[in-house]
């Protein structure tokens, strides 16, 4: 699913256009949003693609939703 990742201050947010949903990232598996699992404030989790740590934000990427939450 396409998601837009942006950074506000020291926090990351994900926007899911398909659901018109914007949530803060509350957990990151690798300490960065890239190449691991991230958990959003609403409980949703996404497997994020591998990208360089210095990738310019905001950016739209293809992320895989994990779990059966809707």
PyMOL Python script that loads the backbone (N, CA, C, O; Angstrom):
from pymol import cmd

cmd.read_pdbstr("""\
ATOM      1  N   UNK A   1       0.857  -1.164   0.000  1.00  0.00           N
ATOM      2  CA  UNK A   1       0.000   0.000   0.000  1.00  0.00           C
ATOM      3  C   UNK A   1       0.905   1.230   0.000  1.00  0.00           C
ATOM      4  O   UNK A   1       1.940   1.247   0.667  1.00  0.00           O
ATOM      5  N   UNK A   2       0.520   2.231  -0.731  1.00  0.00           N
ATOM      6  CA  UNK A   2       1.307   3.468  -0.798  1.00  0.00           C
ATOM      7  C   UNK A   2       1.112   4.268   0.485  1.00  0.00           C
ATOM      8  O   UNK A   2      -0.012   4.483   0.938  1.00  0.00           O
ATOM      9  N   UNK A   3       2.226   4.702   1.057  1.00  0.00           N
ATOM     10  CA  UNK A   3       2.196   5.557   2.247  1.00  0.00           C
ATOM     11  C   UNK A   3       3.188   6.698   2.057  1.00  0.00           C
ATOM     12  O   UNK A   3       4.200   6.553   1.371  1.00  0.00           O
ATOM     13  N   UNK A   4       2.884   7.821   2.670  1.00  0.00           N
ATOM     14  CA  UNK A   4       3.795   8.959   2.629  1.00  0.00           C
ATOM     15  C   UNK A   4       4.405   9.103   4.022  1.00  0.00           C
ATOM     16  O   UNK A   4       3.694   9.174   5.025  1.00  0.00           O
ATOM     17  N   UNK A   5       5.737   9.145   4.059  1.00  0.00           N
ATOM     18  CA  UNK A   5       6.454   9.284   5.322  1.00  0.00           C
ATOM     19  C   UNK A   5       7.024  10.689   5.397  1.00  0.00           C
ATOM     20  O   UNK A   5       7.624  11.183   4.442  1.00  0.00           O
ATOM     21  N   UNK A   6       6.831  11.320   6.531  1.00  0.00           N
ATOM     22  CA  UNK A   6       7.449  12.633   6.750  1.00  0.00           C
ATOM     23  C   UNK A   6       7.945  12.711   8.183  1.00  0.00           C
ATOM     24  O   UNK A   6       7.545  11.926   9.043  1.00  0.00           O
ATOM     25  N   UNK A   7       8.827  13.680   8.422  1.00  0.00           N
ATOM     26  CA  UNK A   7       9.390  13.875   9.758  1.00  0.00           C
ATOM     27  C   UNK A   7       8.998  15.260  10.234  1.00  0.00           C
ATOM     28  O   UNK A   7       9.186  16.253   9.532  1.00  0.00           O
ATOM     29  N   UNK A   8       8.446  15.308  11.448  1.00  0.00           N
ATOM     30  CA  UNK A   8       8.082  16.582  12.065  1.00  0.00           C
ATOM     31  C   UNK A   8       8.853  16.671  13.369  1.00  0.00           C
ATOM     32  O   UNK A   8       8.586  15.925  14.311  1.00  0.00           O
ATOM     33  N   UNK A   9       9.812  17.589  13.419  1.00  0.00           N
ATOM     34  CA  UNK A   9      10.696  17.656  14.581  1.00  0.00           C
ATOM     35  C   UNK A   9      11.523  16.383  14.649  1.00  0.00           C
ATOM     36  O   UNK A   9      12.241  16.057  13.704  1.00  0.00           O
ATOM     37  N   UNK A  10      11.428  15.671  15.744  1.00  0.00           N
ATOM     38  CA  UNK A  10      12.147  14.404  15.903  1.00  0.00           C
ATOM     39  C   UNK A  10      11.243  13.198  15.692  1.00  0.00           C
ATOM     40  O   UNK A  10      11.695  12.061  15.830  1.00  0.00           O
ATOM     41  N   UNK A  11       9.978  13.422  15.361  1.00  0.00           N
ATOM     42  CA  UNK A  11       8.999  12.336  15.203  1.00  0.00           C
ATOM     43  C   UNK A  11       8.695  12.102  13.730  1.00  0.00           C
ATOM     44  O   UNK A  11       8.771  13.017  12.909  1.00  0.00           O
ATOM     45  N   UNK A  12       8.346  10.852  13.412  1.00  0.00           N
ATOM     46  CA  UNK A  12       7.935  10.495  12.065  1.00  0.00           C
ATOM     47  C   UNK A  12       6.427  10.300  12.035  1.00  0.00           C
ATOM     48  O   UNK A  12       5.828   9.861  13.017  1.00  0.00           O
ATOM     49  N   UNK A  13       5.818  10.631  10.901  1.00  0.00           N
ATOM     50  CA  UNK A  13       4.401  10.401  10.679  1.00  0.00           C
ATOM     51  C   UNK A  13       4.218   9.684   9.354  1.00  0.00           C
ATOM     52  O   UNK A  13       5.006   9.846   8.422  1.00  0.00           O
ATOM     53  N   UNK A  14       3.162   8.890   9.294  1.00  0.00           N
ATOM     54  CA  UNK A  14       2.788   8.221   8.049  1.00  0.00           C
ATOM     55  C   UNK A  14       1.387   8.673   7.682  1.00  0.00           C
ATOM     56  O   UNK A  14       0.490   8.745   8.523  1.00  0.00           O
ATOM     57  N   UNK A  15       1.223   8.978   6.386  1.00  0.00           N
ATOM     58  CA  UNK A  15      -0.090   9.304   5.839  1.00  0.00           C
ATOM     59  C   UNK A  15      -0.447   8.210   4.844  1.00  0.00           C
ATOM     60  O   UNK A  15       0.339   7.884   3.954  1.00  0.00           O
ATOM     61  N   UNK A  16      -1.657   7.641   5.006  1.00  0.00           N
ATOM     62  CA  UNK A  16      -2.152   6.596   4.113  1.00  0.00           C
ATOM     63  C   UNK A  16      -3.290   7.204   3.289  1.00  0.00           C
ATOM     64  O   UNK A  16      -4.423   7.285   3.764  1.00  0.00           O
ATOM     65  N   UNK A  17      -2.995   7.633   2.056  1.00  0.00           N
ATOM     66  CA  UNK A  17      -4.024   8.305   1.250  1.00  0.00           C
ATOM     67  C   UNK A  17      -5.266   7.455   1.021  1.00  0.00           C
ATOM     68  O   UNK A  17      -6.379   7.980   1.026  1.00  0.00           O
ATOM     69  N   UNK A  18      -5.094   6.151   0.821  1.00  0.00           N
ATOM     70  CA  UNK A  18      -6.224   5.252   0.542  1.00  0.00           C
ATOM     71  C   UNK A  18      -7.256   5.282   1.675  1.00  0.00           C
ATOM     72  O   UNK A  18      -8.452   5.114   1.433  1.00  0.00           O
ATOM     73  N   UNK A  19      -6.796   5.496   2.896  1.00  0.00           N
ATOM     74  CA  UNK A  19      -7.676   5.524   4.071  1.00  0.00           C
ATOM     75  C   UNK A  19      -7.851   6.933   4.638  1.00  0.00           C
ATOM     76  O   UNK A  19      -8.565   7.119   5.623  1.00  0.00           O
ATOM     77  N   UNK A  20      -7.196   7.933   4.016  1.00  0.00           N
ATOM     78  CA  UNK A  20      -7.175   9.308   4.530  1.00  0.00           C
ATOM     79  C   UNK A  20      -6.818   9.305   6.014  1.00  0.00           C
ATOM     80  O   UNK A  20      -7.512   9.896   6.841  1.00  0.00           O
ATOM     81  N   UNK A  21      -5.718   8.625   6.328  1.00  0.00           N
ATOM     82  CA  UNK A  21      -5.279   8.408   7.707  1.00  0.00           C
ATOM     83  C   UNK A  21      -3.886   8.976   7.900  1.00  0.00           C
ATOM     84  O   UNK A  21      -2.985   8.721   7.100  1.00  0.00           O
ATOM     85  N   UNK A  22      -3.714   9.742   8.958  1.00  0.00           N
ATOM     86  CA  UNK A  22      -2.406  10.287   9.314  1.00  0.00           C
ATOM     87  C   UNK A  22      -2.139   9.937  10.772  1.00  0.00           C
ATOM     88  O   UNK A  22      -2.913  10.295  11.659  1.00  0.00           O
ATOM     89  N   UNK A  23      -1.026   9.228  11.012  1.00  0.00           N
ATOM     90  CA  UNK A  23      -0.691   8.776  12.370  1.00  0.00           C
ATOM     91  C   UNK A  23       0.803   8.900  12.624  1.00  0.00           C
ATOM     92  O   UNK A  23       1.614   8.804  11.703  1.00  0.00           O
ATOM     93  N   UNK A  24       1.148   9.114  13.874  1.00  0.00           N
ATOM     94  CA  UNK A  24       2.550   9.146  14.296  1.00  0.00           C
ATOM     95  C   UNK A  24       3.074   7.715  14.416  1.00  0.00           C
ATOM     96  O   UNK A  24       2.340   6.795  14.777  1.00  0.00           O
ATOM     97  N   UNK A  25       4.352   7.552  14.107  1.00  0.00           N
ATOM     98  CA  UNK A  25       5.027   6.274  14.339  1.00  0.00           C
ATOM     99  C   UNK A  25       5.427   6.237  15.810  1.00  0.00           C
ATOM    100  O   UNK A  25       6.084   7.153  16.305  1.00  0.00           O
ATOM    101  N   UNK A  26       5.026   5.162  16.513  1.00  0.00           N
ATOM    102  CA  UNK A  26       5.321   5.049  17.942  1.00  0.00           C
ATOM    103  C   UNK A  26       6.402   4.010  18.233  1.00  0.00           C
ATOM    104  O   UNK A  26       6.999   4.027  19.309  1.00  0.00           O
ATOM    105  N   UNK A  27       6.665   3.093  17.271  1.00  0.00           N
ATOM    106  CA  UNK A  27       7.729   2.097  17.437  1.00  0.00           C
ATOM    107  C   UNK A  27       8.399   1.863  16.093  1.00  0.00           C
ATOM    108  O   UNK A  27       7.737   1.807  15.057  1.00  0.00           O
ATOM    109  N   UNK A  28       9.732   1.724  16.121  1.00  0.00           N
ATOM    110  CA  UNK A  28      10.495   1.398  14.916  1.00  0.00           C
ATOM    111  C   UNK A  28      11.434   0.252  15.249  1.00  0.00           C
ATOM    112  O   UNK A  28      12.243   0.355  16.171  1.00  0.00           O
ATOM    113  N   UNK A  29      11.333  -0.819  14.516  1.00  0.00           N
ATOM    114  CA  UNK A  29      12.121  -2.023  14.767  1.00  0.00           C
ATOM    115  C   UNK A  29      13.632  -1.759  14.735  1.00  0.00           C
ATOM    116  O   UNK A  29      14.368  -2.305  15.556  1.00  0.00           O
ATOM    117  N   UNK A  30      14.095  -0.935  13.803  1.00  0.00           N
ATOM    118  CA  UNK A  30      15.536  -0.713  13.630  1.00  0.00           C
ATOM    119  C   UNK A  30      16.016   0.640  14.137  1.00  0.00           C
ATOM    120  O   UNK A  30      17.172   1.003  13.918  1.00  0.00           O
ATOM    121  N   UNK A  31      15.160   1.385  14.804  1.00  0.00           N
ATOM    122  CA  UNK A  31      15.548   2.722  15.244  1.00  0.00           C
ATOM    123  C   UNK A  31      15.399   3.764  14.146  1.00  0.00           C
ATOM    124  O   UNK A  31      15.540   4.962  14.394  1.00  0.00           O
ATOM    125  N   UNK A  32      15.115   3.304  12.931  1.00  0.00           N
ATOM    126  CA  UNK A  32      14.798   4.178  11.802  1.00  0.00           C
ATOM    127  C   UNK A  32      13.567   3.583  11.123  1.00  0.00           C
ATOM    128  O   UNK A  32      13.240   2.419  11.352  1.00  0.00           O
ATOM    129  N   UNK A  33      12.885   4.363  10.296  1.00  0.00           N
ATOM    130  CA  UNK A  33      11.703   3.798   9.640  1.00  0.00           C
ATOM    131  C   UNK A  33      12.035   2.859   8.481  1.00  0.00           C
ATOM    132  O   UNK A  33      11.124   2.253   7.916  1.00  0.00           O
ATOM    133  N   UNK A  34      13.291   2.720   8.113  1.00  0.00           N
ATOM    134  CA  UNK A  34      13.656   1.973   6.907  1.00  0.00           C
ATOM    135  C   UNK A  34      14.073   0.539   7.191  1.00  0.00           C
ATOM    136  O   UNK A  34      14.824   0.259   8.125  1.00  0.00           O
ATOM    137  N   UNK A  35      13.555  -0.369   6.348  1.00  0.00           N
ATOM    138  CA  UNK A  35      14.000  -1.754   6.364  1.00  0.00           C
ATOM    139  C   UNK A  35      13.531  -2.578   7.535  1.00  0.00           C
ATOM    140  O   UNK A  35      14.164  -3.577   7.877  1.00  0.00           O
ATOM    141  N   UNK A  36      12.460  -2.195   8.146  1.00  0.00           N
ATOM    142  CA  UNK A  36      11.922  -2.963   9.274  1.00  0.00           C
ATOM    143  C   UNK A  36      10.463  -2.640   9.494  1.00  0.00           C
ATOM    144  O   UNK A  36       9.804  -2.019   8.660  1.00  0.00           O
ATOM    145  N   UNK A  37       9.982  -3.076  10.630  1.00  0.00           N
ATOM    146  CA  UNK A  37       8.583  -2.879  10.985  1.00  0.00           C
ATOM    147  C   UNK A  37       8.424  -1.576  11.759  1.00  0.00           C
ATOM    148  O   UNK A  37       9.239  -1.250  12.621  1.00  0.00           O
ATOM    149  N   UNK A  38       7.365  -0.835  11.442  1.00  0.00           N
ATOM    150  CA  UNK A  38       6.997   0.345  12.228  1.00  0.00           C
ATOM    151  C   UNK A  38       5.573   0.161  12.723  1.00  0.00           C
ATOM    152  O   UNK A  38       4.741  -0.451  12.052  1.00  0.00           O
ATOM    153  N   UNK A  39       5.305   0.697  13.905  1.00  0.00           N
ATOM    154  CA  UNK A  39       3.956   0.633  14.479  1.00  0.00           C
ATOM    155  C   UNK A  39       3.434   2.047  14.621  1.00  0.00           C
ATOM    156  O   UNK A  39       4.142   2.941  15.085  1.00  0.00           O
ATOM    157  N   UNK A  40       2.176   2.243  14.213  1.00  0.00           N
ATOM    158  CA  UNK A  40       1.543   3.554  14.300  1.00  0.00           C
ATOM    159  C   UNK A  40       0.758   3.699  15.594  1.00  0.00           C
ATOM    160  O   UNK A  40       0.471   2.709  16.268  1.00  0.00           O
ATOM    161  N   UNK A  41       0.413   4.928  15.938  1.00  0.00           N
ATOM    162  CA  UNK A  41      -0.318   5.217  17.171  1.00  0.00           C
ATOM    163  C   UNK A  41      -1.671   4.508  17.209  1.00  0.00           C
ATOM    164  O   UNK A  41      -2.170   4.207  18.294  1.00  0.00           O
ATOM    165  N   UNK A  42      -2.275   4.236  16.052  1.00  0.00           N
ATOM    166  CA  UNK A  42      -3.579   3.572  16.034  1.00  0.00           C
ATOM    167  C   UNK A  42      -3.472   2.049  16.096  1.00  0.00           C
ATOM    168  O   UNK A  42      -4.489   1.356  16.071  1.00  0.00           O
ATOM    169  N   UNK A  43      -2.246   1.523  16.178  1.00  0.00           N
ATOM    170  CA  UNK A  43      -2.049   0.075  16.290  1.00  0.00           C
ATOM    171  C   UNK A  43      -1.664  -0.615  14.993  1.00  0.00           C
ATOM    172  O   UNK A  43      -1.227  -1.766  15.025  1.00  0.00           O
ATOM    173  N   UNK A  44      -1.809   0.043  13.867  1.00  0.00           N
ATOM    174  CA  UNK A  44      -1.424  -0.557  12.593  1.00  0.00           C
ATOM    175  C   UNK A  44       0.092  -0.717  12.534  1.00  0.00           C
ATOM    176  O   UNK A  44       0.831   0.066  13.132  1.00  0.00           O
ATOM    177  N   UNK A  45       0.550  -1.742  11.805  1.00  0.00           N
ATOM    178  CA  UNK A  45       1.976  -1.955  11.590  1.00  0.00           C
ATOM    179  C   UNK A  45       2.251  -2.088  10.103  1.00  0.00           C
ATOM    180  O   UNK A  45       1.438  -2.623   9.350  1.00  0.00           O
ATOM    181  N   UNK A  46       3.412  -1.591   9.694  1.00  0.00           N
ATOM    182  CA  UNK A  46       3.839  -1.676   8.305  1.00  0.00           C
ATOM    183  C   UNK A  46       5.265  -2.193   8.228  1.00  0.00           C
ATOM    184  O   UNK A  46       6.103  -1.865   9.068  1.00  0.00           O
ATOM    185  N   UNK A  47       5.531  -3.009   7.205  1.00  0.00           N
ATOM    186  CA  UNK A  47       6.903  -3.398   6.857  1.00  0.00           C
ATOM    187  C   UNK A  47       7.373  -2.367   5.845  1.00  0.00           C
ATOM    188  O   UNK A  47       6.820  -2.259   4.751  1.00  0.00           O
ATOM    189  N   UNK A  48       8.385  -1.621   6.213  1.00  0.00           N
ATOM    190  CA  UNK A  48       8.879  -0.529   5.377  1.00  0.00           C
ATOM    191  C   UNK A  48      10.014  -1.012   4.483  1.00  0.00           C
ATOM    192  O   UNK A  48      10.748  -1.930   4.849  1.00  0.00           O
ATOM    193  N   UNK A  49      10.162  -0.396   3.311  1.00  0.00           N
ATOM    194  CA  UNK A  49      11.238  -0.804   2.396  1.00  0.00           C
ATOM    195  C   UNK A  49      12.608  -0.352   2.901  1.00  0.00           C
ATOM    196  O   UNK A  49      12.720   0.565   3.715  1.00  0.00           O
ATOM    197  N   UNK A  50      13.643  -1.022   2.396  1.00  0.00           N
ATOM    198  CA  UNK A  50      15.020  -0.595   2.691  1.00  0.00           C
ATOM    199  C   UNK A  50      15.322   0.668   1.896  1.00  0.00           C
ATOM    200  O   UNK A  50      15.161   0.690   0.676  1.00  0.00           O
ATOM    201  N   UNK A  51      15.752   1.704   2.573  1.00  0.00           N
ATOM    202  CA  UNK A  51      16.132   2.962   1.939  1.00  0.00           C
ATOM    203  C   UNK A  51      17.346   3.497   2.697  1.00  0.00           C
ATOM    204  O   UNK A  51      17.546   3.139   3.857  1.00  0.00           O
ATOM    205  N   UNK A  52      18.155   4.343   2.070  1.00  0.00           N
ATOM    206  CA  UNK A  52      19.281   4.950   2.788  1.00  0.00           C
ATOM    207  C   UNK A  52      18.796   5.825   3.946  1.00  0.00           C
ATOM    208  O   UNK A  52      17.727   6.431   3.861  1.00  0.00           O
ATOM    209  N   UNK A  53      19.556   5.891   4.993  1.00  0.00           N
ATOM    210  CA  UNK A  53      19.184   6.677   6.179  1.00  0.00           C
ATOM    211  C   UNK A  53      19.018   8.155   5.863  1.00  0.00           C
ATOM    212  O   UNK A  53      18.259   8.852   6.537  1.00  0.00           O
ATOM    213  N   UNK A  54      19.725   8.644   4.837  1.00  0.00           N
ATOM    214  CA  UNK A  54      19.654  10.067   4.507  1.00  0.00           C
ATOM    215  C   UNK A  54      18.630  10.383   3.401  1.00  0.00           C
ATOM    216  O   UNK A  54      18.718  11.429   2.758  1.00  0.00           O
ATOM    217  N   UNK A  55      17.673   9.492   3.184  1.00  0.00           N
ATOM    218  CA  UNK A  55      16.624   9.718   2.188  1.00  0.00           C
ATOM    219  C   UNK A  55      15.864  10.993   2.512  1.00  0.00           C
ATOM    220  O   UNK A  55      15.450  11.203   3.652  1.00  0.00           O
ATOM    221  N   UNK A  56      15.680  11.849   1.504  1.00  0.00           N
ATOM    222  CA  UNK A  56      14.965  13.115   1.710  1.00  0.00           C
ATOM    223  C   UNK A  56      13.486  12.838   1.972  1.00  0.00           C
ATOM    224  O   UNK A  56      12.869  12.005   1.308  1.00  0.00           O
ATOM    225  N   UNK A  57      12.937  13.542   2.940  1.00  0.00           N
ATOM    226  CA  UNK A  57      11.523  13.413   3.301  1.00  0.00           C
ATOM    227  C   UNK A  57      10.812  14.731   3.021  1.00  0.00           C
ATOM    228  O   UNK A  57      11.461  15.777   3.060  1.00  0.00           O
ATOM    229  N   UNK A  58       9.533  14.733   2.744  1.00  0.00           N
ATOM    230  CA  UNK A  58       8.629  13.586   2.681  1.00  0.00           C
ATOM    231  C   UNK A  58       8.850  12.759   1.418  1.00  0.00           C
ATOM    232  O   UNK A  58       9.360  13.247   0.409  1.00  0.00           O
ATOM    233  N   UNK A  59       8.446  11.477   1.510  1.00  0.00           N
ATOM    234  CA  UNK A  59       8.567  10.559   0.388  1.00  0.00           C
ATOM    235  C   UNK A  59       7.399   9.575   0.428  1.00  0.00           C
ATOM    236  O   UNK A  59       6.948   9.164   1.497  1.00  0.00           O
ATOM    237  N   UNK A  60       6.927   9.210  -0.751  1.00  0.00           N
ATOM    238  CA  UNK A  60       5.888   8.188  -0.860  1.00  0.00           C
ATOM    239  C   UNK A  60       6.558   6.884  -1.246  1.00  0.00           C
ATOM    240  O   UNK A  60       7.349   6.831  -2.188  1.00  0.00           O
ATOM    241  N   UNK A  61       6.225   5.811  -0.493  1.00  0.00           N
ATOM    242  CA  UNK A  61       6.821   4.495  -0.726  1.00  0.00           C
ATOM    243  C   UNK A  61       5.723   3.435  -0.678  1.00  0.00           C
ATOM    244  O   UNK A  61       4.607   3.683  -0.221  1.00  0.00           O
ATOM    245  N   UNK A  62       6.076   2.254  -1.164  1.00  0.00           N
ATOM    246  CA  UNK A  62       5.193   1.098  -1.078  1.00  0.00           C
ATOM    247  C   UNK A  62       5.561   0.340   0.196  1.00  0.00           C
ATOM    248  O   UNK A  62       6.679  -0.158   0.329  1.00  0.00           O
ATOM    249  N   UNK A  63       4.613   0.257   1.133  1.00  0.00           N
ATOM    250  CA  UNK A  63       4.836  -0.450   2.402  1.00  0.00           C
ATOM    251  C   UNK A  63       3.793  -1.555   2.523  1.00  0.00           C
ATOM    252  O   UNK A  63       2.679  -1.422   2.018  1.00  0.00           O
ATOM    253  N   UNK A  64       4.155  -2.637   3.188  1.00  0.00           N
ATOM    254  CA  UNK A  64       3.233  -3.756   3.372  1.00  0.00           C
ATOM    255  C   UNK A  64       2.613  -3.683   4.756  1.00  0.00           C
ATOM    256  O   UNK A  64       3.314  -3.652   5.767  1.00  0.00           O
ATOM    257  N   UNK A  65       1.297  -3.657   4.785  1.00  0.00           N
ATOM    258  CA  UNK A  65       0.588  -3.646   6.063  1.00  0.00           C
ATOM    259  C   UNK A  65       0.696  -5.031   6.693  1.00  0.00           C
ATOM    260  O   UNK A  65       0.499  -6.047   6.027  1.00  0.00           O
ATOM    261  N   UNK A  66       1.010  -5.056   7.981  1.00  0.00           N
ATOM    262  CA  UNK A  66       1.184  -6.306   8.716  1.00  0.00           C
ATOM    263  C   UNK A  66      -0.011  -6.510   9.630  1.00  0.00           C
ATOM    264  O   UNK A  66      -0.461  -5.574  10.291  1.00  0.00           O
ATOM    265  N   UNK A  67      -0.525  -7.733   9.667  1.00  0.00           N
ATOM    266  CA  UNK A  67      -1.652  -8.041  10.552  1.00  0.00           C
ATOM    267  C   UNK A  67      -2.968  -7.880   9.825  1.00  0.00           C
ATOM    268  O   UNK A  67      -3.014  -7.539   8.644  1.00  0.00           O
ATOM    269  N   UNK A  68      -4.051  -8.139  10.570  1.00  0.00           N
ATOM    270  CA  UNK A  68      -5.368  -8.126   9.953  1.00  0.00           C
ATOM    271  C   UNK A  68      -6.210  -6.918  10.351  1.00  0.00           C
ATOM    272  O   UNK A  68      -7.422  -6.901  10.139  1.00  0.00           O
ATOM    273  N   UNK A  69      -5.555  -5.897  10.934  1.00  0.00           N
ATOM    274  CA  UNK A  69      -6.295  -4.696  11.291  1.00  0.00           C
ATOM    275  C   UNK A  69      -6.752  -4.013  10.011  1.00  0.00           C
ATOM    276  O   UNK A  69      -6.074  -4.093   8.987  1.00  0.00           O
ATOM    277  N   UNK A  70      -7.904  -3.338  10.063  1.00  0.00           N
ATOM    278  CA  UNK A  70      -8.392  -2.659   8.856  1.00  0.00           C
ATOM    279  C   UNK A  70      -8.295  -1.201   9.010  1.00  0.00           C
ATOM    280  O   UNK A  70      -8.659  -0.458   8.098  1.00  0.00           O
TER     281      UNK A  70
END
""", "prot")
cmd.dss("prot")
cmd.show_as("cartoon", "prot")
cmd.util.cbc("prot")
cmd.orient("prot")
